[in-house]
Amino acid sequence: MPYSETLANTLRDDLGTAPGMAEKKMFGGLCFLLHGNMVCGVTRTGLMYRVGKAAEPDALTLPGVAPLSFTGKPMGGLVELAAEDASDATRIALTTMALAYAASLPRK
């Protein structure tokens, strides 16, 4: 099952058109990058965000957010949000965290 184009459009709206934003098909889904660093993406089941290890505990307190584990093992600094739990407030909070983390990294 491919990723949801509706969720992809929602993320496009959340991220806006900041300079340095790009899209790339990865992991069987669609990822959004800021200056080459992953910010977030759409998977087959929902959304993923790269918030960084320091912000991960705060992200996990948001409704519906869980550690990302494609292989059954949590991936540090990455969280997922099921499509049915993707409220505007939770998405915006995660987007803010993910953009801040990506902006803190060296450009690729």
N, C-alpha and C positions, 0 to 999 in steps of 0.2 A: 504494500500500500504506500503510495507516494505521500509526501507532506501536503498539508492543507495550504492551498493558495490564499484562502481567506485569512488564515493565521499569518501568512507571509505578508499580506497587505496590512494587517494590523500592526505588525512589527515595523513595517516601512513607515506607517503613520506615527508610531511611537518614537522612532529614531529621527525622523525628519530628514532634511537634506544637508546636513553638516558637511563641510569640505572634508575629504578623506574617507567618506563612507563608501563601502563597496559590498557587493554580494558575491558569494561563491558557493557552488554546490559542493557539499562535503558531507560525509557520514550518512549518505542516503537522504539527506535533507538539504536545507538552504541555510548558510551562515552569513551573518552580517559582520563586516570588519571595519575597524577604524584604523586608518594608516597601516593596514596589513595585520592588525591584531584582532582576534575574534572577540566580538562583543556578545552576540546572542545568535540564536538560530531557531529554525522550525524543524522538528523531527516528525516521525510518523504519528506520534501520540500526543504531541504538544509542543512546548517551548523549552529551550535551554538557554541559560545565561552564564557567562563567565564573570563572576563577581570577585574572584580572587579569594585566597585563603583567609585573609584578615576579615573580609566582609561576609564570608560564608555563614558564620553563626547567626548574624543578624538576618541574613536572607532566609535562613531556615525557620525563623520565627513567623514568617509571613504565611498566610493561609494557603494551603495546597502545595507549598514548596518542599522539595525533597532533594537529597543529594543525587547528583547525576551518576548513573551506573549502567552504562551501555553493556558492560560485560559481567555485571553482577558485583563488581567491585567499585565502591565510590571513587569518583575522580575529584580530587581536592580542588577547591575553588570553583567548581562547576555545579550548578543546581538545575533542576528541571521543574516545570510547572505543567501539569496536565491541562489539556485544552478546556475541560469543563470547569477548572478552577481558575482560569485566567481572567480574573476581574481587572477592571481598569486600574484600580489602586495598586494591586499587587504587581501587575505588569510594569507600571510606571516606576514603582520603587525598585524593582529589579533592573529595569533599563537604566535608571540613574546610577545604581551601583556598578553595573557592567560598563557603562560609558566612562565612569570615573576610573575604573581599573584599567581599561584599555588605553585611556589617555595618559596613564602613569607609566606605560611601557614605552621602550624605544620604538620609533617608527621602523617598519620593515621596508 
